Amino acid sequence: MRQRGVTLVELIISMVVAGVIISGIWSVWATLGKRSADPLVARQTLAVAQSLLREIELQPLPGTAVAASAPGRIGYASILDYNGLNLSGIQDAEGVVIPGLEAYTASISVTAQALSGIPANQGWWIQVTVSGPDGKSQSLGSWRARR
């Protein structure tokens, strides 16, 4: 007479194998869950840096305008007004912190710099550095000169 069924040893071995497979899948799932937010923070950091750099690039060069008395960055008269600007919490041009970007910081420097035959008093290097809540930074730079 043949017996059918599973022995206790076979049952224990199958449970151990199933446990290893499930724990492997669980660890991969947990790792993916932790890392899925990283690209979002990196993209937001880059977008903020691009936005601030573009705002500065659209400003007049030094000596062509006079600063206005307005809140935030609205009254800035030239790209030099941005030099040394540090934002703790990304703000719009009026100085209001943008919801969702409170944990981000930005620092801006605008320095006179010569390049390819253009004297230093006619050229400026703009550097924008933005840090996200994860502590990672993104820096963008642009060069402006009188024509």
Buried (B, 14 or more C-beta within 10 A) or exposed (E): EEEEEEEEEEEEEEEEEEEEEEEEEEEEEEEEEEEEEEEEBBEBBBBBBBBBBEBBEEBBBBEEEEEEEEEEBEEBBBBBBBBEBEBEBBBBEEEEBEEEBEEBBBBBBBEBBEEEEBEEEBBBBBBBBBBBBEEEBBEBEBEBBEE
